[in-house]
């Protein structure tokens, strides 16, 4: 499941990534746009990793840690999850430490994950939910030809916008 891009490695997370996951998932700047229980310590981060590993084994989620090719530590994550019953639609989720924003890193990771979703998993649609005030995320999705679905909403987070990208033979 490991993938490489020009500058990045997308890799499975494991117990060696506890401190990285804690740093990413407890980052205040990231968390202003997501509603979740952030890890408070290494134990919480480890529990999250173990949950992700189990869901990956059960094919409920495809989850990658993002690192620069020349570095071991994670700078973000990206995943495909929330699959439809027929496995034709999935949701993409992502997060990146603020120090790495505006460098095209998430764009590069998203390109790889979209290719994987459409060409390896044969998805017909990938959706993304983003907070209406998350300008960077909205720009990223529009750059990748996601279309705002004004008629759809995220029933769990009413302040979110729903974007969709249909398979077009990439």
Secondary structure, DSSP 8 states (H G I E B T S, - for coil): --EE-SSEEEE---GGGHHHHHHHHT-HHHHTT--S----SHHHHHHHHHHHHHHHHTTS-EEEEEEETT--S--EEEEEE---TTSSEEEEEEEE-GGGTTSSHHHHHHHHHHHIIIIIS--SEEEEEEETT-HHHHHHHHHTT-EE-TT---TT-TTEEEEEEE----
